[in-house]
């Protein structure tokens, strides 16, 4: 394969190497300079270690006030991952960036194995893995794994990938366990359970069979996947009951929003103003969220006076097809049963989040909520392997564009916000 590359392909690989090294250096720098006392999962870990459901502090805006105590509203599993760090160093611990890097590397390893199972051409695999590492929201959440929102995603994504990997390789119990852990990071992951069963059934077997042996076998698959997932759900309900006395209360209804204007600007912060006027979920958010998901471009901001000096980047992010244009290859997916179910997951997740008060804000050159459906999209691209191989030079160019935008992003942020 090495000897068959054209000069153009070698140039693209060289550019990918240079851009990749630059982005790896940024990840390394962020890891070495990680600030302490910024990740609320340290507080969840502390609550587990001390056996008290409330938190001893609040590191960010998403804290709940309930019966005079402070609570962290986020799902618990990333807090379990943080327990060794907190046990050693207390709630001011660092080390979340290292866990984030491990999550990114594990994700790449698992997707390499999944692409192998689909018999995808090696050159195409290389570019898709580069895209996942450096031209997708996975890079951004890895870069900010010291924050609670991003840490949940960088832990949840490899767990969701592991669930798909184990189902593809026929290990349904471990697939169910991985999915049970993933939903304790990102609750919507539970909707991948039917996809695991569909993978177990296989691409050619009839979806419904009346043969007793097949019915019994498939019921066994349902149990292998479903029991671990049910245990994960039960654990989440128990966690909620432990904190708030109600298994269905996540704590979001008790979040304290300070609606007072910022003393410096005189304005109420954007998300706070939205919740004040429209609530957490509303159709009022659809236009903004849809625009940023689908069409918003890469937006560098300039000073108001002469528009000559760069002041930063749009913190609402960049649309998925502008920041990660390689996902346009989803249009080439053959319409098989697995692809249709993956598309249903993508459409369902994306549509639901259009009504949410935040699109992932603050974020730069990404839409990080697509990580919830990116595994389904990657499965669709695996099904489109022949088209990807046919147009692999185009794929490479689109990946390089996404990488270049991320290099520009971190450069602008370093110059305007600071390292």
Residue pairs with C-beta under 8 A, 6 or more apart in sequence:
1 122
1 123
5 13
8 393
9 393
9 396
12 393
12 396
12 397
12 400
13 396
15 400
16 127
16 130
16 396
16 399
16 400
16 403
19 134
19 400
19 403
19 404
19 406
19 407
20 130
20 133
20 134
20 403
22 407
23 134
23 139
23 403
23 406
23 407
23 410
26 143
26 410
27 97
27 101
27 139
27 142
27 143
29 419
30 97
30 143
30 144
30 146
31 97
31 98
31 101
33 419
34 94
34 95
34 96
34 97
34 146
35 94
35 146
36 92
36 93
36 94
37 59
37 91
37 92
38 59
38 60
38 146
38 147
39 59
39 82
39 96
39 146
39 147
39 148
39 151
40 55
40 58
40 59
40 60
40 62
40 63
40 72
40 74
40 148
41 72
41 74
41 78
41 79
41 81
41 82
41 96
41 148
41 151
41 152
42 59
42 82
42 85
42 86
42 91
42 92
42 93
43 55
43 56
43 57
43 58
43 59
43 72
43 79
43 91
44 55
44 72
44 74
44 76
44 78
44 79
44 82
45 79
45 80
45 82
45 83
45 85
45 86
45 87
45 91
46 55
46 56
46 86
46 90
46 91
47 53
47 54
47 55
47 72
47 79
48 76
48 79
48 80
48 83
49 83
49 86
49 87
53 71
53 242
53 243
54 66
54 69
54 70
54 71
54 243
55 63
55 69
55 70
55 71
55 72
56 70
56 91
57 70
57 91
58 70
58 72
59 148
60 147
60 148
61 257
61 271
61 272
62 72
62 73
62 74
62 148
62 149
62 255
63 70
63 71
63 72
63 73
63 255
63 256
64 70
64 71
64 72
64 73
64 251
64 252
64 253
64 254
64 255
64 256
65 71
65 254
65 255
65 256
66 243
66 244
66 251
66 254
71 243
71 244
71 251
71 254
72 79
72 148
72 251
73 250
73 251
73 252
73 254
73 255
74 148
74 149
74 152
75 152
75 183
75 184
75 185
75 186
75 187
75 236
76 184
76 235
76 236
76 239
77 155
77 156
77 159
77 181
77 184
77 185
78 151
78 152
78 155
78 156
78 185
81 99
81 155
82 93
82 95
82 96
82 99
85 93
85 94
85 95
85 96
86 93
89 95
94 146
96 145
96 146
96 151
97 145
97 146
99 145
99 151
99 154
99 155
100 141
100 142
100 145
100 146
100 150
100 151
100 154
100 155
101 142
101 145
103 142
103 145
103 154
103 155
103 157
103 158
104 133
104 138
104 139
104 142
104 154
104 158
106 158
106 161
106 162
107 132
107 138
107 157
107 158
107 161
108 129
108 132
108 133
110 158
110 161
110 162
110 165
111 128
111 129
111 132
111 161
111 378
112 125
112 129
113 165
113 169
114 161
114 164
114 165
114 168
114 378
114 379
114 382
115 124
115 125
115 128
115 129
115 382
115 385
116 125
117 168
117 169
118 382
118 383
118 385
119 385
120 128
120 382
120 385
120 388
120 389
121 385
121 388
121 389
121 392
123 389
123 392
124 385
124 388
124 389
124 392
124 395
127 326
127 392
127 395
127 396
127 399
128 326
128 378
128 381
128 388
128 395
130 399
130 403
131 324
131 326
131 398
131 399
131 402
132 138
132 378
133 139
134 399
134 402
134 403
134 406
135 323
135 324
135 326
135 399
135 401
135 402
135 403
135 405
135 406
136 324
136 366
136 374
136 402
137 153
137 324
137 363
137 366
137 367
137 368
137 369
137 370
137 371
137 374
138 154
138 157
138 371
138 374
139 366
139 406
140 150
140 363
140 364
140 365
140 366
140 368
140 406
141 150
141 151
141 153
141 154
141 157
141 368
141 371
142 150
142 154
143 150
143 410
144 150
145 151
145 154
150 368
152 185
152 186
153 185
153 186
153 368
153 371
155 185
156 182
156 185
156 186
156 189
156 371
157 371
157 374
157 375
159 178
159 179
159 181
159 182
159 185
159 189
160 178
160 179
160 182
160 186
160 189
160 192
160 375
161 375
162 174
162 175
162 178
162 182
163 175
163 176
163 178
163 179
163 182
163 189
163 192
163 196
164 175
164 192
164 195
164 196
164 199
164 375
164 379
165 175
166 172
166 174
166 175
166 178
167 175
167 195
167 196
167 199
167 200
167 225
168 199
170 200
172 196
172 200
172 221
172 224
172 225
173 224
173 225
173 228
175 196
175 224
175 225
176 193
176 196
176 224
176 225
176 226
176 227
176 228
176 229
177 228
179 189
179 190
179 192
179 193
179 196
179 225
179 228
179 229
179 232
180 228
180 229
180 230
180 231
180 232
180 233
180 235
181 232
182 189
182 192
183 189
183 190
183 229
183 232
183 233
183 236
184 232
184 235
184 236
186 371
186 372
187 236
188 349
188 352
188 372
189 372
190 229
190 232
190 233
191 345
191 348
191 349
192 345
192 375
192 376
193 225
193 226
193 229
194 341
195 338
195 341
195 342
195 345
195 376
196 225
197 218
197 221
197 222
197 225
198 337
198 338
198 341
199 338
200 218
200 221
200 225
201 207
201 218
201 221
203 336
203 337
203 338
207 337
209 215
209 218
237 247
237 248
238 247
240 246
240 247
240 248
240 249
240 250
240 251
241 247
243 249
243 251
244 251
244 254
252 280
257 272
257 275
257 276
258 272
259 268
259 272
259 273
259 276
260 268
261 267
261 268
262 268
262 269
267 273
268 276
270 361
271 357
271 358
271 361
274 282
274 284
274 285
274 357
274 358
275 357
277 284
278 284
278 285
278 357
279 357
280 356
280 357
281 355
281 356
281 357
282 355
282 357
283 355
285 354
285 355
285 356
285 357
285 359
286 354
286 355
288 316
288 359
289 353
289 354
289 355
289 356
289 359
290 354
291 319
292 316
292 317
292 318
292 319
292 359
292 367
293 319
293 320
293 350
293 354
293 359
293 367
293 370
294 319
294 320
294 321
295 319
295 322
296 314
296 316
296 317
296 318
296 319
296 322
297 318
297 319
297 322
298 318
298 322
298 323
298 365
298 405
298 408
299 313
299 314
299 318
300 310
300 312
300 313
300 412
301 310
301 311
301 312
301 313
301 314
302 308
302 309
302 310
302 311
303 309
303 311
310 412
310 415
310 416
311 416
312 412
312 413
312 416
312 417
313 364
313 365
313 409
313 412
313 413
313 416
314 364
315 361
315 362
315 363
315 364
316 359
316 361
316 362
316 363
317 323
317 359
317 360
317 361
317 363
317 364
317 365
317 366
317 367
317 368
318 364
318 365
318 366
318 367
318 405
319 367
320 327
320 367
320 370
321 327
321 328
322 405
323 365
323 366
323 367
323 402
323 405
324 366
324 402
325 398
325 401
325 402
326 395
326 398
326 399
326 402
327 377
327 381
328 398
329 381
329 384
329 387
329 388
329 391
329 395
329 398
330 377
330 380
330 381
330 384
332 384
332 387
332 388
333 339
333 343
333 380
333 381
333 383
333 384
334 383
334 384
336 383
338 379
338 383
339 379
339 380
339 383
342 376
342 377
342 379
342 380
343 376
343 380
345 373
345 376
346 373
346 376
346 377
349 369
349 372
349 373
350 370
350 373
353 359
353 369
353 372
359 367
359 369
360 366
360 367
360 368
360 369
364 409
364 413
365 405
365 406
365 408
365 409
370 377
381 388
388 395
